[in-house]
């Protein structure tokens, strides 16, 4: 097992890095602290998030900013009514 003091130091370091990430995001996304926190929570927990809102509220900007701050890549998909999940993820065809 790890030394408890070392574990506490690692947790505090992660907390500082998360605070830095929030501060970096706050320079581009203003007044949406709860949305930023929930998006970070979904990202860090390995979950999914559905961002819904009217046009022009900064959803794409938030995702682009999150990907930049976290060192990831982001791609935007414009959905249409006829778009199916298999169109994005691909599909597997089983041949017998």
MMTF fields as JSON, N, C-alpha, C and O atoms, coordinates in Angstrom:
{
  "mmtfVersion": "1.0.0",
  "mmtfProducer": "UNKNOWN",
  "numBonds": 383,
  "numAtoms": 384,
  "numGroups": 96,
  "numChains": 1,
  "numModels": 1,
  "chainsPerModel": [1],
  "groupsPerChain": [96],
  "chainIdList": ["A"],
  "bondAtomList": [4, 2, 8, 6, 12, 10, 16, 14, 20, 18, 24, 22, 28, 26, 32, 30, 36, 34, 40, 38, 44, 42, 48, 46, 52, 50, 56, 54, 60, 58, 64, 62, 68, 66, 72, 70, 76, 74, 80, 78, 84, 82, 88, 86, 92, 90, 96, 94, 100, 98, 104, 102, 108, 106, 112, 110, 116, 114, 120, 118, 124, 122, 128, 126, 132, 130, 136, 134, 140, 138, 144, 142, 148, 146, 152, 150, 156, 154, 160, 158, 164, 162, 168, 166, 172, 170, 176, 174, 180, 178, 184, 182, 188, 186, 192, 190, 196, 194, 200, 198, 204, 202, 208, 206, 212, 210, 216, 214, 220, 218, 224, 222, 228, 226, 232, 230, 236, 234, 240, 238, 244, 242, 248, 246, 252, 250, 256, 254, 260, 258, 264, 262, 268, 266, 272, 270, 276, 274, 280, 278, 284, 282, 288, 286, 292, 290, 296, 294, 300, 298, 304, 302, 308, 306, 312, 310, 316, 314, 320, 318, 324, 322, 328, 326, 332, 330, 336, 334, 340, 338, 344, 342, 348, 346, 352, 350, 356, 354, 360, 358, 364, 362, 368, 366, 372, 370, 376, 374, 380, 378],
  "bondOrderList": [1, 1, 1, 1, 1, 1, 1, 1, 1, 1, 1, 1, 1, 1, 1, 1, 1, 1, 1, 1, 1, 1, 1, 1, 1, 1, 1, 1, 1, 1, 1, 1, 1, 1, 1, 1, 1, 1, 1, 1, 1, 1, 1, 1, 1, 1, 1, 1, 1, 1, 1, 1, 1, 1, 1, 1, 1, 1, 1, 1, 1, 1, 1, 1, 1, 1, 1, 1, 1, 1, 1, 1, 1, 1, 1, 1, 1, 1, 1, 1, 1, 1, 1, 1, 1, 1, 1, 1, 1, 1, 1, 1, 1, 1, 1],
  "groupList": [{"groupName": "UNK", "atomNameList": ["N", "CA", "C", "O"], "elementList": ["N", "C", "C", "O"], "formalChargeList": [0, 0, 0, 0], "bondAtomList": [1, 0, 2, 1, 3, 2], "bondOrderList": [1, 1, 2], "singleLetterCode": "X", "chemCompType": "L-PEPTIDE LINKING"}],
  "groupTypeList": [0, 0, 0, 0, 0, 0, 0, 0, 0, 0, 0, 0, 0, 0, 0, 0, 0, 0, 0, 0, 0, 0, 0, 0, 0, 0, 0, 0, 0, 0, 0, 0, 0, 0, 0, 0, 0, 0, 0, 0, 0, 0, 0, 0, 0, 0, 0, 0, 0, 0, 0, 0, 0, 0, 0, 0, 0, 0, 0, 0, 0, 0, 0, 0, 0, 0, 0, 0, 0, 0, 0, 0, 0, 0, 0, 0, 0, 0, 0, 0, 0, 0, 0, 0, 0, 0, 0, 0, 0, 0, 0, 0, 0, 0, 0, 0],
  "groupIdList": [1, 2, 3, 4, 5, 6, 7, 8, 9, 10, 11, 12, 13, 14, 15, 16, 17, 18, 19, 20, 21, 22, 23, 24, 25, 26, 27, 28, 29, 30, 31, 32, 33, 34, 35, 36, 37, 38, 39, 40, 41, 42, 43, 44, 45, 46, 47, 48, 49, 50, 51, 52, 53, 54, 55, 56, 57, 58, 59, 60, 61, 62, 63, 64, 65, 66, 67, 68, 69, 70, 71, 72, 73, 74, 75, 76, 77, 78, 79, 80, 81, 82, 83, 84, 85, 86, 87, 88, 89, 90, 91, 92, 93, 94, 95, 96],
  "secStructList": [7, 7, 7, 2, 2, 2, 2, 2, 2, 2, 2, 2, 2, 2, 2, 2, 2, 2, 2, 2, 2, 2, 2, 2, 2, 2, 6, 6, 1, 7, 1, 7, 2, 2, 2, 2, 2, 2, 2, 2, 2, 2, 2, 2, 6, 6, 7, 7, 7, 7, 7, 7, 7, 7, 6, 6, 1, 1, 2, 2, 2, 2, 2, 2, 2, 2, 2, 2, 2, 2, 6, 7, 7, 7, 7, 7, 7, 7, 7, 7, 6, 6, 7, 7, 2, 2, 2, 2, 2, 7, 7, 7, 7, 7, 7, 7],
  "xCoordList": [0.832, 0.0, 0.877, 2.038, 0.301, 1.014, 1.049, 0.195, 2.048, 2.167, 1.018, 0.791, 0.287, -0.851, -0.466, -1.232, 0.698, 1.114, 1.363, 1.029, 1.951, 2.196, 0.873, 0.73, -0.083, -1.401, -2.101, -2.724, -2.002, -2.603, -1.94, -2.62, -0.622, 0.084, -0.362, -0.535, -0.552, -1.004, -2.417, -2.711, -3.283, -4.658, -4.662, -5.397, -3.843, -3.76, -3.203, -3.651, -2.227, -1.675, -2.741, -2.837, -3.527, -4.614, -5.648, -6.182, -5.929, -6.86, -6.356, -7.128, -5.053, -4.472, -4.555, -4.858, -4.288, -4.366, -5.793, -6.012, -6.762, -8.164, -8.545, -9.281, -8.046, -8.31, -7.686, -8.28, -6.502, -5.868, -6.686, -6.845, -7.209, -8.041, -9.3, -9.688, -9.941, -11.146, -10.823, -11.586, -9.696, -9.308, -9.047, -9.41, -8.422, -8.167, -9.471, -9.628, -10.393, -11.688, -12.471, -13.16, -12.367, -13.107, -12.669, -13.399, -11.493, -11.064, -11.853, -11.945, -12.428, -13.203, -14.694, -15.501, -15.07, -16.478, -16.816, -16.367, -17.603, -17.873, -19.297, -20.24, -19.449, -20.767, -21.442, -22.645, -20.709, -21.277, -20.503, -20.162, -20.228, -19.41, -19.981, -19.245, -21.299, -21.913, -21.815, -21.554, -22.023, -21.91, -20.484, -20.273, -19.512, -18.106, -17.796, -17.158, -18.247, -17.991, -18.62, -17.989, -19.862, -20.531, -19.88, -19.782, -19.44, -18.759, -17.429, -17.079, -16.69, -15.43, -15.683, -14.93, -16.736, -17.061, -17.383, -16.934, -18.155, -18.477, -17.228, -17.053, -16.359, -15.142, -14.187, -13.646, -13.98, -13.026, -13.532, -12.731, -14.842, -15.393, -15.525, -15.921, -15.192, -15.288, -16.709, -17.011, -17.58, -18.973, -19.256, -18.353, -20.513, -20.974, -21.765, -22.306, -21.826, -22.61, -23.336, -22.778, -24.566, -25.351, -25.559, -26.223, -24.998, -25.132, -26.281, -26.233, -27.297, -28.474, -28.66, -28.398, -29.106, -29.374, -29.647, -29.51, -30.031, -30.317, -29.031, -27.943, -29.149, -27.959, -27.272, -27.927, -25.967, -25.204, -24.877, -24.386, -25.132, -24.84, -23.445, -23.057, -22.677, -21.287, -21.039, -20.023, -21.937, -21.746, -20.521, -19.703, -20.389, -19.231, -17.952, -16.908, -18.03, -16.864, -16.427, -15.229, -17.374, -17.056, -16.336, -15.328, -16.834, -16.213, -14.818, -13.878, -14.684, -13.36, -12.388, -11.228, -12.848, -11.999, -11.614, -10.455, -12.589, -12.291, -11.246, -10.32, -11.4, -10.442, -9.048, -8.054, -8.966, -7.665, -7.018, -5.839, -7.781, -7.247, -6.818, -5.802, -7.59, -7.297, -6.314, -5.93, -5.906, -4.954, -5.575, -4.906, -6.849, -7.566, -7.92, -7.638, -8.533, -9.029, -10.549, -11.153, -11.15, -12.604, -13.015, -12.316, -14.15, -14.713, -16.19, -16.866, -16.68, -18.069, -18.848, -18.397, -20.022, -20.911, -22.217, -22.839, -22.639, -23.918, -24.98, -24.986, -25.879, -26.9, -28.033, -28.376, -28.597, -29.784, -30.785, -30.401, -32.056, -33.057, -32.808, -33.228, -32.138, -31.935, -30.6, -30.262, -29.844, -28.554, -28.746, -29.469, -28.114, -28.223, -26.894, -25.851, -26.916, -25.661, -24.637, -23.438, -25.085, -24.157, -23.432, -22.325, -24.037, -23.378, -22.132, -21.184, -22.133, -21.003, -20.029, -18.82, -20.574, -19.742, -19.338, -18.396, -20.028, -19.796, -20.673, -21.3, -20.711, -21.507, -20.72, -19.815, -21.087, -20.44, -21.401, -22.518, -20.97, -21.813, -21.292, -20.139, -22.158, -21.787, -22.138, -23.28, -21.165, -21.401, -21.382, -20.473, -22.375, -22.419, -22.099, -22.09],
  "yCoordList": [-1.185, 0.0, 1.248, 1.22, 2.306, 3.575, 4.23, 3.996, 5.043, 5.829, 6.847, 7.537, 6.952, 7.883, 9.331, 10.055, 9.762, 11.145, 11.368, 12.419, 10.37, 10.479, 10.524, 11.269, 9.731, 9.708, 11.055, 11.543, 11.651, 12.969, 14.011, 14.869, 13.943, 14.884, 14.74, 15.742, 13.51, 13.28, 13.818, 14.4, 13.624, 14.126, 15.655, 16.261, 16.274, 17.734, 18.259, 19.294, 17.552, 17.956, 17.85, 18.721, 16.796, 16.658, 17.761, 18.278, 18.123, 19.224, 20.54, 21.326, 20.776, 22.0, 21.982, 23.002, 20.826, 20.735, 20.94, 21.554, 20.421, 20.623, 22.092, 22.618, 22.754, 24.187, 24.985, 25.953, 24.59, 25.248, 25.037, 25.958, 23.824, 23.542, 24.396, 24.963, 24.49, 25.33, 26.786, 27.46, 27.269, 28.662, 28.898, 29.945, 27.931, 28.071, 28.089, 28.866, 27.235, 27.18, 28.467, 28.961, 29.005, 30.211, 31.433, 32.422, 31.379, 32.512, 32.583, 33.65, 31.457, 31.434, 31.26, 31.766, 30.554, 30.309, 31.103, 30.76, 32.158, 33.071, 32.869, 32.82, 32.751, 32.675, 31.321, 31.225, 30.275, 28.936, 27.956, 26.859, 28.347, 27.529, 26.153, 25.166, 26.078, 24.781, 23.855, 22.662, 24.399, 23.59, 23.084, 21.93, 23.938, 23.541, 22.439, 21.443, 22.618, 21.611, 20.266, 19.22, 20.297, 19.044, 18.392, 17.167, 19.198, 18.644, 18.012, 16.941, 18.671, 18.101, 16.81, 15.846, 16.785, 15.581, 14.421, 13.296, 14.693, 13.641, 13.167, 11.967, 14.091, 13.745, 12.938, 11.925, 13.385, 12.718, 11.384, 10.525, 11.197, 9.935, 8.908, 7.768, 9.309, 8.383, 8.21, 7.247, 9.134, 9.045, 9.834, 10.216, 10.06, 10.801, 12.01, 12.023, 13.016, 14.205, 14.626, 14.583, 15.027, 15.567, 17.037, 17.399, 17.889, 19.332, 19.809, 19.707, 20.325, 20.802, 22.281, 22.749, 23.001, 24.417, 25.098, 24.506, 26.336, 27.124, 27.421, 27.369, 27.727, 28.087, 29.326, 30.265, 29.304, 30.458, 30.513, 31.538, 29.448, 29.466, 28.98, 29.027, 28.514, 28.148, 26.671, 26.302, 25.821, 24.381, 23.878, 23.155, 24.246, 23.813, 24.446, 23.796, 25.701, 26.37, 25.669, 25.527, 25.233, 24.516, 23.211, 22.898, 22.454, 21.174, 21.396, 20.68, 22.376, 22.678, 23.116, 22.707, 23.932, 24.395, 23.246, 23.126, 22.395, 21.232, 20.336, 19.867, 20.104, 19.222, 19.84, 19.13, 21.135, 21.804, 21.756, 21.425, 22.084, 22.121, 20.726, 20.577, 19.715, 18.351, 17.63, 16.493, 18.279, 17.662, 16.569, 15.598, 16.724, 15.727, 16.311, 17.476, 15.501, 15.989, 15.953, 15.102, 16.876, 16.944, 17.017, 17.599, 16.425, 16.498, 16.837, 16.345, 17.661, 18.088, 17.333, 17.181, 16.866, 16.168, 16.934, 17.168, 17.326, 18.003, 16.945, 16.242, 16.833, 15.809, 16.237, 17.415, 15.257, 15.426, 14.365, 13.383, 14.538, 13.562, 12.136, 11.18, 11.986, 10.641, 10.018, 8.928, 10.68, 10.167, 9.078, 9.271, 7.96, 6.824, 6.643, 7.047, 6.04, 5.815, 5.024, 5.281, 4.085, 3.295, 4.154, 3.813, 5.262, 6.167, 6.795, 7.127, 6.958, 7.573, 6.515, 6.616, 5.506, 4.496, 3.363, 2.626, 3.221, 2.088, 0.932, 0.981, -0.067, -1.234, -2.479, -2.47, -3.538, -4.807, -5.753, -5.973, -6.307, -7.225, -8.642, -8.96, -9.463, -10.854, -11.706, -11.712, -12.409, -13.297, -14.731, -15.127, -15.498, -16.901, -17.832, -19.048],
  "zCoordList": [0.0, 0.0, 0.0, 0.407, -0.454, -0.501, 0.867, 1.722, 1.038, 2.254, 2.279, 1.285, 3.41, 3.461, 3.174, 2.538, 3.629, 3.37, 1.877, 1.331, 1.233, -0.202, -0.962, -1.931, -0.519, -1.152, -0.998, -1.94, 0.179, 0.41, -0.48, -1.044, -0.61, -1.489, -2.934, -3.629, -3.4, -4.772, -4.985, -6.029, -4.005, -4.11, -4.141, -4.921, -3.293, -3.292, -4.611, -5.104, -5.188, -6.48, -7.575, -8.439, -7.537, -8.514, -8.34, -9.322, -7.089, -6.828, -7.401, -7.95, -7.267, -7.839, -9.361, -9.98, -9.964, -11.425, -11.922, -12.967, -11.165, -11.525, -11.403, -12.238, -10.365, -10.198, -11.344, -11.82, -11.786, -12.934, -14.193, -14.995, -14.375, -15.549, -15.525, -16.546, -14.356, -14.235, -14.55, -15.242, -14.045, -14.294, -15.78, -16.315, -16.445, -17.879, -18.669, -19.611, -18.28, -18.966, -18.71, -19.602, -17.507, -17.142, -17.938, -18.002, -18.541, -19.367, -20.667, -21.274, -21.107, -22.352, -22.123, -22.902, -21.071, -20.763, -19.507, -18.413, -19.66, -18.558, -18.056, -18.847, -16.74, -16.138, -16.218, -15.974, -16.55, -16.67, -15.797, -16.24, -14.568, -13.672, -13.409, -13.379, -13.216, -12.931, -14.15, -14.004, -15.331, -16.548, -16.716, -17.088, -16.445, -16.542, -15.535, -15.876, -14.29, -13.252, -13.608, -13.456, -14.082, -14.443, -15.661, -15.732, -16.609, -17.781, -17.395, -17.891, -16.516, -16.03, -15.26, -15.4, -14.45, -13.688, -14.628, -14.408, -15.666, -16.637, -17.36, -17.572, -17.741, -18.456, -17.587, -18.029, -16.354, -15.472, -14.942, -14.576, -14.896, -14.414, -15.527, -15.283, -16.749, -17.876, -18.375, -19.08, -18.014, -18.416, -19.68, -20.424, -19.891, -21.063, -20.596, -19.491, -21.438, -21.142, -22.407, -23.504, -22.242, -23.346, -23.066, -22.095, -23.906, -23.734, -24.608, -25.834, -23.967, -24.685, -24.401, -23.293, -25.391, -25.188, -26.506, -27.577, -26.409, -27.595, -28.36, -27.787, -29.636, -30.405, -29.824, -29.372, -29.847, -29.414, -27.937, -27.463, -27.188, -25.759, -25.415, -24.248, -26.395, -26.161, -25.938, -25.349, -26.392, -26.191, -26.938, -26.37, -28.183, -28.975, -28.44, -28.39, -28.044, -27.463, -26.179, -25.933, -25.364, -24.133, -24.439, -23.806, -25.392, -25.727, -26.314, -25.968, -27.192, -27.762, -26.667, -26.671, -25.746, -24.646, -23.73, -23.335, -23.388, -22.55, -23.198, -22.537, -24.489, -25.159, -25.188, -25.031, -25.384, -25.393, -24.016, -23.894, -22.981, -21.62, -21.159, -20.481, -21.527, -21.087, -22.013, -21.74, -23.101, -24.019, -24.875, -25.228, -25.208, -26.007, -27.361, -27.641, -28.191, -29.473, -29.449, -28.797, -30.16, -30.235, -31.69, -32.519, -31.987, -33.33, -33.194, -32.289, -34.078, -34.024, -35.087, -36.222, -34.697, -35.627, -35.675, -34.638, -36.864, -37.028, -37.228, -38.238, -36.266, -36.342, -37.258, -37.351, -37.923, -38.751, -38.321, -37.685, -38.653, -38.202, -38.688, -38.036, -39.809, -40.352, -39.926, -40.388, -39.062, -38.623, -37.576, -36.598, -37.775, -36.86, -36.123, -36.635, -34.928, -34.197, -35.008, -34.901, -35.801, -36.609, -37.638, -38.054, -38.053, -38.992, -38.379, -39.091, -37.062, -36.372, -35.871, -36.078, -35.214, -34.564, -35.492, -35.199, -36.586, -37.469, -37.028, -35.97, -37.816, -37.454, -37.787, -38.621, -37.12, -37.3, -37.997, -37.527, -39.107, -39.854, -39.615, -39.906, -39.087, -38.821, -40.03, -40.49, -40.528, -41.655, -41.151, -40.421, -41.536, -41.097, -42.22, -42.03]
}
